[in-house]
Amino acid sequence: WMLTGPLEYIPPVEVIVLSKRKAIPLHQNEGIYVRNTNTGNVRAVIGKTYMLQEDEELWEKQLPQIVKTLLSSESHTAADKHYAKEWKNAGKDRGDEQTVSETWDATKVVSFQVPHNSAVQLYDYKSKMSRVAFGPDMVMLGPDEQFTQLSLSAGNPKKANMWKAIALWLSPMFTSDIIVVETSDHARLQLDLQYNRHFEIEDYTNQAEASKLFCVPDFVGDLCKAMASRIRGAVSSITFDDFHKNSAKIIEMAVFGTDPETRQVRKRLKFPANNFVVTSVDIKSVEPVDQRTRDSLLKSVTLAIEITTQSQEAAARREAERHEQESQGKLERQRIEDEAAAEKARRGLLSLQAESAAIESTGQAKAEAFSRAEAARIEAEAAVQEAKLKAQAHKIETESELERMNAAREADIKFALEQNKLEIEKAEKMAKIETDKFNQMVAALGKETIQAMASGPQDHQVKMLQSLGLSSTLITDGRTPINLLNTAGGLLGNLSQPQK
């Protein structure tokens, strides 16, 4: 059993204290492996402070030494070039492994920060299932999970199992390789090639699609072998001269192939097994393997350079001669044009001299006549201008007088309008005053008083008749005739007719 504090406990003689345990604080990215001693089940506790129970203990997870080295190294684990099979200093590397083993805590949950644009595959040996995590992300191994190790080829030429990695780089990268090809005329050439490649993923949430990335353990070696096979097959059917002239086109066609519909070279090559795509191939160098072939190639290249230089010199010489002949022709043509222009100028000079002599003989008379005509024209223009100015002055005076009279009439009209407006306002105000006076008088007398004053004489006559005991009366001034035939009947009342 286990006692949980805080408390004070003094064990009796029969009790043996096996261990003292403390709570283990854990960050949200930290965890420990806990094993139940009764059932043997192992689980991972992550992101909370945990106290081991009486039937639990810390469990050490076993990892391959290469995985520990990759997780503990500061280098990029997606392509760890430092961890290779063939080490130059094996003693130093064994010392590094021993240091990693001493500092490695196997009871803590193994965590790994997946770099950006890379992928890591985790395989659960208990459920026989795998999952792929894409960076940037933090993955934590379960008790039954292990990293999928990648053993890649490296070096030039490529050698298998030279790189060890647990993360796969997805972004475009270059892979270089050196291969030896042989032409149809048995010329052996060494090609230094470089491939631009990347992984193509359409749906990152599809685990079936993502697991294809790790289907090929050594995709670099398979790429270089496939490319070398295609290039050797293409080069073996052509001669050295044809390959030397069209090496880039031949290699590109061998790598990517041609589209059967358009007959054009494809732009990319895709391996559907792991969605691996090659987008370009670069030829860094082409060198003959045989020394005699290399010497022959050097001689042919030197000869080609000399021929090209001589042809360029001949072309430059012919071009210089052509430019010289064109310049001489242009110079002769310019000389002829200058002589023609000088002759034309000389003829113009003689004509001007003749005209000058004629003008000089008749110039005096013509100048006097011209001066008199000019004086008359100036006087006439002055008279016309004077008349125009007088007419303009008269027009200005007339317009000024008209504007003055219009202004005076407008002022009189405005005065009359203002006066009439004041009279109307005065009349309106007087009428309003009279109306207000009448309304105030009526209000002062009262409605009953005015009614009594209006009906006073009639009421007096009615009362007087009532006092006399008359039921009706007719009062007239004697000048207006009255028909009393029917009136008397009304006054006397309806008398009953005598019975017959």
C-alpha positions in Angstrom: 0.0 0.0 0.0 1.0 3.7 -0.2 0.3 6.6 2.1 -0.2 10.0 0.6 0.9 13.1 2.5 1.0 15.4 4.1 1.0 13.2 7.2 3.4 11.8 9.8 3.8 8.0 9.8 5.9 5.8 12.0 6.2 2.4 10.6 6.0 -0.5 13.0 8.7 -3.2 13.1 6.8 -5.5 10.9 6.5 -2.9 8.0 9.3 -2.3 5.5 9.4 1.0 3.6 10.1 0.0 0.0 10.3 3.5 -1.5 9.4 7.1 -1.1 7.7 8.8 -4.1 7.2 12.4 -5.0 4.9 14.0 -7.5 6.4 14.5 -11.0 5.6 17.9 -12.5 5.1 17.7 -16.3 4.8 20.5 -18.9 2.2 20.2 -21.6 4.9 18.9 -24.0 6.4 16.5 -21.4 5.4 13.1 -20.3 6.4 9.8 -18.7 5.8 6.2 -19.3 4.0 4.4 -16.5 3.6 0.6 -16.2 1.1 -1.2 -14.1 2.8 -4.0 -12.2 -0.3 -6.0 -11.8 -1.6 -6.0 -15.4 1.6 -5.1 -17.2 -0.1 -2.4 -19.2 2.0 0.6 -20.2 0.6 4.1 -20.7 1.9 7.6 -21.3 1.0 10.4 -18.9 1.4 13.8 -20.6 1.0 17.4 -19.5 0.0 17.2 -15.8 1.6 16.6 -12.5 1.4 12.9 -11.6 2.1 10.7 -8.6 2.9 7.1 -9.1 0.4 4.7 -7.4 1.4 1.7 -5.3 1.0 -0.7 -8.2 2.8 1.5 -10.8 6.3 2.2 -11.8 8.3 4.2 -14.4 8.9 2.2 -17.6 11.9 2.7 -19.8 11.2 2.8 -23.6 13.8 1.1 -25.7 14.9 3.0 -28.8 17.5 2.1 -31.4 20.8 3.8 -30.8 20.6 5.6 -34.2 17.3 7.1 -33.2 18.7 8.3 -29.9 21.7 9.9 -31.8 19.4 11.6 -34.3 17.1 13.0 -31.6 20.0 14.2 -29.4 22.0 15.8 -32.3 21.6 19.5 -33.0 21.9 18.9 -36.8 18.9 18.7 -39.1 17.5 15.2 -38.6 15.6 15.3 -42.0 19.0 14.8 -43.7 21.6 14.0 -41.1 24.9 13.9 -43.1 27.0 13.4 -40.1 25.7 10.0 -39.2 27.0 7.6 -41.8 28.0 4.0 -41.9 31.6 4.6 -43.0 33.0 7.0 -40.4 36.5 8.2 -40.6 36.8 8.5 -36.8 35.0 5.5 -35.4 36.3 5.9 -31.9 35.0 9.4 -31.6 31.5 8.3 -32.8 31.4 5.4 -30.4 32.3 7.9 -27.7 29.3 10.1 -28.8 27.0 7.1 -28.6 28.2 6.3 -25.1 27.6 9.9 -24.1 24.1 9.8 -25.6 23.3 6.6 -23.8 24.4 8.0 -20.4 22.4 11.3 -20.8 19.3 9.6 -22.3 16.3 9.3 -19.9 14.2 6.4 -21.2 11.3 6.9 -18.8 10.3 10.3 -20.4 8.0 10.4 -23.3 10.0 10.7 -26.5 9.1 14.0 -28.3 10.3 15.4 -31.6 9.7 18.7 -33.3 8.9 18.0 -36.9 10.7 20.7 -39.0 8.7 22.9 -41.4 7.8 21.3 -44.7 8.8 17.8 -43.6 7.1 14.6 -42.5 7.6 11.9 -39.9 6.0 8.4 -39.8 5.2 6.7 -36.5 4.3 3.0 -36.4 2.3 1.4 -33.6 3.4 -2.2 -33.3 0.5 -3.1 -31.0 -2.3 -1.9 -33.3 -0.3 -2.5 -36.5 -1.2 1.1 -37.6 0.9 4.0 -38.8 0.4 7.7 -38.8 2.2 10.5 -40.6 2.8 13.9 -39.0 3.7 17.0 -41.1 5.7 19.9 -39.8 5.8 22.2 -38.1 4.4 20.0 -35.4 5.3 18.3 -32.1 5.0 14.5 -32.0 5.2 12.4 -28.9 5.7 8.6 -29.1 3.2 6.3 -27.4 4.5 3.3 -25.5 4.2 1.0 -28.6 5.2 3.5 -31.2 8.5 3.8 -33.1 9.9 6.2 -35.7 10.2 4.9 -39.2 13.9 5.2 -40.0 15.1 6.3 -43.5 18.4 4.9 -44.8 19.3 7.0 -47.8 22.1 6.8 -50.4 24.8 9.5 -50.4 28.1 10.4 -52.0 29.1 10.8 -55.7 28.6 8.3 -57.0 25.8 7.2 -54.7 26.4 4.6 -52.0 23.6 2.9 -50.1 22.9 3.4 -46.4 25.1 6.5 -46.1 22.4 8.8 -44.5 20.2 8.1 -41.6 17.1 10.2 -40.9 13.7 10.0 -39.2 12.2 13.1 -40.9 11.6 13.3 -44.6 12.2 16.7 -46.4 9.3 17.5 -48.8 10.3 20.8 -50.3 12.4 21.1 -53.6 16.0 19.9 -53.2 18.9 18.9 -55.5 20.3 15.4 -55.7 23.7 15.0 -57.5 25.1 11.8 -59.0 28.1 10.7 -61.2 27.5 8.0 -63.8 29.5 6.5 -66.5 28.0 6.0 -70.0 29.2 4.5 -73.2 28.3 5.7 -76.7 27.7 3.6 -79.8 31.3 4.2 -80.9 32.6 2.9 -77.5 33.5 6.3 -76.0 33.2 6.2 -72.2 32.0 9.4 -70.6 31.6 10.4 -67.0 28.5 12.6 -66.4 28.1 14.8 -63.3 24.3 15.3 -63.0 22.0 17.1 -60.6 18.3 16.5 -60.3 15.7 18.9 -58.8 13.2 16.9 -57.0 10.3 17.2 -54.4 7.4 15.3 -52.9 3.9 16.2 -54.1 1.1 15.9 -51.6 -2.5 17.0 -52.5 -4.4 16.1 -49.3 -2.3 16.3 -46.1 -5.2 14.9 -44.0 -5.4 11.7 -46.0 -3.2 9.2 -44.1 -3.3 6.6 -46.9 -1.9 9.2 -49.3 0.6 10.5 -46.8 1.9 6.9 -46.0 3.1 6.6 -49.6 6.0 9.0 -48.8 7.6 6.2 -46.7 6.9 3.3 -49.1 10.4 3.6 -50.6 13.0 3.5 -47.9 15.9 4.7 -50.2 14.2 7.0 -52.7 17.5 8.8 -53.4 19.2 5.5 -54.5 16.2 4.4 -56.5 16.1 7.8 -58.3 19.7 7.8 -59.2 19.6 4.1 -60.4 16.5 4.8 -62.5 18.0 8.0 -64.0 21.3 6.3 -64.7 19.5 3.4 -66.4 17.5 5.7 -68.7 20.5 7.8 -69.6 22.8 4.9 -70.4 20.1 3.4 -72.6 19.7 6.6 -74.5 23.4 7.4 -74.9 24.3 3.9 -76.0 22.4 4.3 -79.3 24.2 7.5 -80.5 27.7 8.4 -81.4 30.1 10.5 -79.4 29.9 13.5 -81.8 26.1 13.6 -81.7 26.1 13.4 -77.9 28.7 16.1 -77.6 26.6 18.4 -79.7 23.2 17.7 -78.2 24.0 16.3 -74.7 21.5 18.4 -72.8 18.6 17.6 -75.2 19.4 13.9 -75.2 19.6 13.6 -71.4 16.5 15.6 -70.9 14.6 13.4 -73.4 15.9 10.2 -71.7 14.9 11.4 -68.2 11.5 12.8 -68.9 10.4 11.1 -72.1 8.1 12.5 -74.8 4.4 13.0 -74.8 2.8 10.6 -77.4 0.2 13.2 -78.3 2.2 16.4 -78.7 5.6 14.8 -79.4 7.2 17.2 -77.0 9.5 16.5 -74.1 7.6 16.3 -70.8 8.3 18.9 -68.1 8.4 16.5 -65.1 8.7 12.8 -64.1 6.6 11.4 -61.3 7.0 8.2 -59.4 3.5 7.2 -58.3 4.7 4.7 -55.6 5.7 7.6 -53.3 4.5 10.7 -55.1 8.2 11.6 -55.9 8.6 14.2 -58.6 11.6 15.2 -60.7 11.3 18.6 -62.4 14.7 19.3 -64.0 18.1 17.8 -64.7 21.3 19.8 -64.8 24.5 18.6 -66.5 27.4 20.0 -64.4 30.2 18.3 -66.4 30.9 15.8 -69.1 34.4 14.2 -69.0 35.8 11.3 -71.0 36.9 8.3 -68.9 39.6 7.2 -71.4 42.7 9.4 -71.6 43.0 8.9 -75.3 39.4 10.0 -75.8 40.0 12.9 -73.5 43.1 14.0 -75.6 41.1 13.6 -78.8 38.3 15.6 -77.4 40.7 18.3 -76.3 42.3 18.4 -79.8 38.9 18.6 -81.5 37.8 21.3 -79.1 41.0 23.2 -79.7 40.7 22.8 -83.5 37.0 23.9 -83.3 38.1 27.0 -81.4 40.8 27.8 -83.9 38.4 27.3 -86.8 35.8 29.5 -85.1 38.4 32.1 -84.4 39.7 32.2 -88.0 36.1 32.3 -89.3 35.4 35.2 -87.0 38.6 37.0 -88.0 37.7 36.5 -91.7 34.2 37.8 -91.1 35.5 40.8 -89.2 38.0 41.5 -92.0 35.3 41.3 -94.7 33.0 43.5 -92.6 35.8 46.1 -92.2 36.5 46.2 -96.0 32.8 46.6 -96.7 32.6 49.5 -94.2 35.7 51.1 -95.8 34.2 50.9 -99.3 30.9 52.3 -98.1 32.7 55.2 -96.4 34.7 56.0 -99.7 31.4 55.9 -101.7 29.7 58.2 -99.2 32.7 60.6 -99.3 32.8 60.8 -103.1 29.0 61.4 -103.2 29.3 64.1 -100.6 32.1 65.8 -102.6 29.9 65.8 -105.8 26.9 67.2 -103.8 29.1 70.0 -102.3 30.3 71.0 -105.8 26.7 71.2 -107.1 25.7 73.2 -104.1 28.6 75.6 -104.6 27.7 76.1 -108.3 24.1 76.7 -107.4 25.2 79.3 -104.8 27.4 81.0 -107.4 24.5 81.3 -109.8 22.3 82.8 -107.1 25.1 85.4 -106.3 25.2 86.5 -109.9 21.5 86.9 -110.1 21.5 89.0 -106.9 24.3 91.2 -108.2 22.2 91.9 -111.4 19.1 92.8 -109.4 21.2 95.0 -107.1 22.5 97.0 -110.0 19.0 97.5 -111.5 17.6 98.5 -108.1 20.5 100.9 -107.7 19.7 102.7 -111.0 16.0 103.1 -110.3 16.1 103.2 -106.6 16.1 107.0 -106.0 12.8 107.7 -108.0 11.2 104.6 -106.7 12.1 105.5 -103.1 10.7 109.1 -103.4 7.4 107.9 -104.9 7.2 105.2 -102.3 7.8 107.7 -99.5 5.1 110.1 -100.8 2.6 107.2 -101.1 3.5 106.0 -97.7 3.0 109.6 -96.2 -0.4 109.9 -97.8 -1.4 106.4 -96.5 -0.3 107.3 -93.0 -2.3 110.6 -93.1 -5.4 108.8 -94.3 -5.1 106.1 -91.6 -4.6 108.9 -89.0 -7.8 110.6 -90.1 -9.7 107.4 -90.1 -8.4 106.6 -86.7 -9.4 110.1 -85.4 -12.9 109.6 -86.7 -13.1 106.2 -85.0 -12.0 107.7 -81.7 -14.5 110.5 -81.9 -17.3 108.1 -82.7 -16.2 105.9 -79.8 -16.1 108.9 -77.4 -19.6 110.0 -78.5 -20.8 106.4 -78.0 -19.3 106.4 -74.5 -21.0 109.7 -73.6 -24.4 108.5 -74.9 -24.1 105.2 -73.0 -23.1 107.0 -69.8 -26.1 109.4 -70.1 -28.4 106.5 -70.8 -27.1 104.6 -67.8 -27.6 107.7 -65.6 -31.2 108.1 -66.7 -31.9 104.4 -66.2 -30.4 104.6 -62.8 -32.6 107.7 -61.9 -35.8 106.0 -63.2 -34.9 102.8 -61.2 -34.4 104.9 -58.1 -37.8 106.7 -58.5 -39.5 103.4 -59.1 -37.9 101.8 -56.1 -38.9 104.9 -54.0 -42.5 104.6 -55.1 -42.6 100.9 -54.5 -41.1 101.4 -51.0 -43.6 104.2 -50.3 -46.6 102.0 -51.5 -45.3 99.2 -49.4 -45.2 101.4 -46.3 -48.7 102.7 -47.0 -50.0 99.1 -47.4 -48.3 98.1 -44.2 -49.8 101.1 -42.4 -53.3 100.3 -43.7 -52.9 96.6 -42.6 -51.7 97.6 -39.2 -54.7 100.1 -38.8 -57.2 97.5 -39.9 -55.6 95.1 -37.4 -55.8 97.7 -34.7 -59.5 98.3 -35.4 -60.2 94.6 -35.5 -58.4 94.1 -32.3 -60.3 97.0 -30.8 -63.7 95.6 -31.9 -62.7 92.1 -30.6 -61.7 93.6 -27.3 -65.0 95.6 -27.0 -67.0 92.5 -27.8 -65.0 90.5 -25.3 -65.5 93.3 -22.7 -69.3 93.5 -23.1 -69.8 89.8 -23.3 -71.9 87.6 -25.6 -75.1 87.8 -23.4 -75.0 91.6 -23.1 -74.7 92.1 -26.8 -77.5 89.6 -27.4 -79.7 91.4 -24.8 -79.0 94.8 -26.4 -79.9 93.4 -29.9 -83.2 91.8 -28.8 -84.2 94.4 -26.2 -86.9 96.3 -28.1 -88.6 93.1 -29.4 -88.6 91.6 -25.9 -90.1 94.9 -24.5 -92.9 94.8 -27.1 -93.6 91.1 -26.4 -93.8 91.8 -22.6 -96.1 94.8 -23.2 -98.5 92.7 -25.3 -98.4 90.0 -22.8 -99.3 92.5 -20.1 -102.3 93.7 -22.2 -103.5 90.2 -22.6 -103.2 90.2 -26.4 -102.3 87.0 -28.0 -101.4 88.7 -31.3 -101.2 92.2 -32.8 -100.5 93.9 -36.1 -98.9 97.3 -36.1 -98.5 99.3 -39.4 -97.8 102.9 -40.3 -100.9 103.2 -42.5 -99.1 103.7 -45.7 -98.7 100.1 -46.5 -101.9 98.3 -47.6 -102.7 95.0 -45.9 -105.0 92.3 -47.1 -107.2 91.6 -44.2 -109.5 89.0 -45.8 -107.4 86.1 -44.7 -105.6 87.9 -41.9 -108.7 88.5 -39.9 -109.4 84.7 -39.9 -106.0 84.2 -38.4 -106.4 86.9 -35.9 -109.9 85.9 -34.7 -109.1 82.2 -34.8 -111.0 79.5 -36.5 -114.7 80.0 -35.8 -117.0 77.0 -36.2 -119.5 77.2 -39.1 -123.2 77.5 -38.2 -125.1 74.4 -38.7 -127.6 74.3 -41.5 
